[in-house]
Amino acid sequence: MGIAWELMELGYDPLEDIKAQAKTESIITEHGNICVFCGKPAECEHHLVFGSGKRNLAEQDGLKVPICNRCHTMGGLGERIHDNPIAEKLSKMLGQAIYEARLGSREDFRTRYGKSYL
C-alpha cells in the first residue's frame, strides 16, 4: 500500500483538507459568532444562494452569514430559512444584491449562478 492508504487508515481524510482550504470569510458581516437573524450564538453558516451546486459558489464568494440552528433549519416554519419559500427567495435576492454591490454586475451574477433573483 502507498502512503495515502496508510494516512487514510490513521483517519486522515484528504477531502477535509480541501474543504478547509476552500472556506472563505463572509463578505456580509465581521461578526461570525452571532446569528444575524436573532442575535443568539451562531452554530452554523447559511449560504445566501443555494441549490443545484450554487452553495459551493456562494462559499467561494463569501455570500454566507452566521446563523443559529433554530433560525437555519430547526425552528418552526415561520422561524427558519429553509423550507420557508418566502425566506428562501429573500435569501437569494439578498445574496445577489450583495454580489452586485461588492463583486460584480448583474450579468456577472447571472453567468456565475445561472439566473437572476432580482
Buried (B, 14 or more C-beta within 10 A) or exposed (E): EEEEEEEEEEEEEEEEEEEEEEEEEBBBEEEBEBBBBBEEEBBEBBBBBBEEEBBEBBBEBBBBBBBBBBBBBEBEEEBBBBEBEEBBEBBBBBBBBBBBEEBBEEEEBBEBBEEEBE
